[in-house]
Each structure stands twice: as C-alpha cells, then as structure tokens.
Amino acid sequence: MSERSQIIPAPEGEYFETSRFSGLSLLLAGGAVVGLLLCLIGALKDQPQFSFSWLFGFFYFFTLCCGCLFWTIVHHATDAEWSVVVRRQLENIALLLFALFIFAIPILLLRHHLFEWMNIAPGENPVLDSKREYLNWPFFLFRAFLYFVLLGGVAFFLRRFSVAQDRDGNPRCTVWMRKVAFAGLPIFGLALSFAAFDWVMGLNYRWFSTMWGPYIFAGAAGSSMSLLVLVTTALRQAGYLKVVTLEHYHIMGKWMLAFSVFWAYIGFSQYMLYWYANIPEETQYYLVRNTASWWPLSMLLVIGRFFGPFSILLLQGIKKRPHQLCIVAGWIMFMQALDMYLIVLPSLHGTGVHLSIWDFLCPIAIGCSLAFLYLRLIGKTSTFPVRDPRLIESLRLRN
C-alpha cells in the first residue's frame, strides 16, 4: 500500500460549494413549493386520480433511492475497490429515504382510493378473507413504518461511519460498515420486496406474483446506477469528482448493461410462466396491460428498457464516453418511470391510457423536493471518501 501511495498520493477532500448553486437551489425549492401546492389542490379536487398519480411518482423515486442503498451495501459486503470514489453520492441519495417517508403520508391518507381491499368488509369476499391476516389496515400501517425505519436506518449508519472515517481515518469504520452491510442485505431484500407487495401489487389483491420482488429490484438497481452516472457527470462538469476516471464509467456502464439483461430475464420469466399456465387470477395483470392503448406503451417498455440499451451498451466505446453514456442513462431512467406508470395507473384506467396533469405534477413535485434536499446534503461532507483504505486502489482502477 505504501509503494502505491507514493505513485498515486491520496487526494485531499473536496467540498461542494452550495453558494455556487444557490440559483439552482432556489429554482428547485420554488418548483417543490409550487408543485406541492398544486398537488394539494389535486388531492382536494380529484382524489382518485391524484392518489394513483402520487403513488406513481412516490414509488418511482423510492426505487431510485433503494437502488442507491443497494449499491452502497454491495460495495461494503464485497469489499469493492472501484466504487470508493463514487460511494459518497450513493450514500447521499440513499439517505433521502427519510424524506420519502414524509411523501408516503398521502398514500396512507388516500388509501381507500388506491387499495380496493380496504373497502371490502370481512365476510364479503372469500378470496380476500383468506388474506386478511396480512391485508389489514393496522398491519399495513405498521409495515409501511417499518420499511422506512429499516431501510433508512441502514442508509444512516453506513453514511455515518463513512463520514466519521473522513475525519480520523479509523480502519475500524470499514469493519463496522461491512458488518452493517451484511446485516443490511437481508433487510434490504425483504423490505423492498414487501414494500413492492404492499404498495403496488396490493393495488389488485386478487393478483399475485412470487417474482414481483426480484422484478422491482432489477429495475431499481439498473435505474439507480444510471442515476449515479448522471449525478457523477454533473458534478465533474461543475469541477468536482475529478478522481472519477473513464475506467469508473466503464464499470458503471457494465452494471447498467448487466441489469438491463437481468430486468428482461425476470420480466420474461414471469410473463412466460403466466402465459403457459393460463390461470385467470395470474394472467389478469397482463391482460389489462396488453389491451387497448396500454399495449403500445408495454411494447415501448420492452424495446426501450431492454433491446435498445442492450445493443448500445454492448459497445465498449460507449461505456467510456461519459456524455454518450449519460444519454443511455437518462433513457433508462425514463423507461423506469414508464415501468412504474404501467404498474400503477392501469389499476385506475383499465380500459386504456388517460393522461392526467397530476401524472406529471406529482413526480415533478417529489423530484424537485428530493433534488433540493440532495443539494443541501452534498455540501456537508467531502464529495468522496478521503480516508477509505481502498481509495488508492480505486484511483488505480484498470478494467
């Protein structure tokens, strides 16, 4: 380690100057305030439509934040070296899960418009009665609270130890982060899966899928890596994160490719098994989304989420060209939004697509709020871990 340090000295920490971006912060704050006020009007004016639009926006950003938490956990669990220089931004975005807890409140308040099972009294539906031990309001509320406590707790402790190591370089922080990561792996898997069961699969209590957790996870992991590419590039253009090289971009691009394939594999496996079995309570999910005007959007998702990124990311040169990789990353994030839209909104408009202004305002309001909080958060620590024992190896990265 000492010989390598002589070749590439560890860089000093760099700090995001929040004052330089006060205009952007003001713009995001204004967008958040105006968006949230308009959403309040929507909640009072058209509760059924607003509730589904809000759930769509909320769950989209929930998957992005959870995906960033996943990559942070994997970094420590596998003792990865390459991701040291980009890890702090994953930690910052994952910590936004605490803010998403606030944005989950409208879902709880408008639950009767979202979840049909909450409006059916015991004894009226034998299928639902068989699931009452799980599908009941007190347990649903408890689980929603527990998801944020567990996921937010893991994100908090990983970032806390990481920032503490910046101050004193104590290698024990690395050991503690790895312990938290090992404990966080099953917590993450269970919390994300059951949150997906409750908030999106629960929109239709008659339908079920044992592949639902992996499917949501695959989309979250791929889109969050794409978000990391966009955030890293934006910071580099602003003069930060010069420690990130084309080799790091190459690896991030390979992970984007890997999870494009994994998402398609899980999605096709679920579709093929349901098509082959042809059981009504299993196929109803796809019947709605494969009819009327939902069909073109479903085809766009299949082509745009897999075939397009797959064919482009196979090229090594694309993965080493940040600006071109950002175009692919932005497209994948857009496809993730389309995926969440196709999951949520057909439960309201089963006969075809009915675009509403709230479908745009709700994600914008939530996104502006989270982006504003991110800009406030990023300036509190160095933009990358400065005393991580694996930093030199990350700087020397070669694929």
Buried (B, 14 or more C-beta within 10 A) or exposed (E): EEEEEEEBEBBEBBEBEBEEBEEEBEBBBEBBBBBBEBBEEBBEEBBEBBBBBBBBBBBBBBBBBBBBBBBBBBBBBEEBBBBBBBBBBBBBBBBBBBBBBEBBEBBEEBBEBBBBBBEBEEEEBEEBBEBBEBBBEEEBEEBBEEBBEBBBBBBBBBBBBBBBBBEEBEEEBBEBBBBBBEBBBEBBBEBBBBBBBBBBBBBBBBBEBEBBBBBBBBBBBBBBBBBBBBBBBEBBEEEBBEBBBBBBBBBBBBBBBBBBBBBBBBBEEBBEBBEEEEEEEBBBBBEBBEBBEBEEBBEBBBEBBBEBBBEBBEEEEBBBBBEBBBEBBBBBBBBBBBBBBBBBBBBBBBEEBEEBEBBEBBBBBBBBBBBBBBBEBBBEBBBBBBBBBBBBBBBEBEE
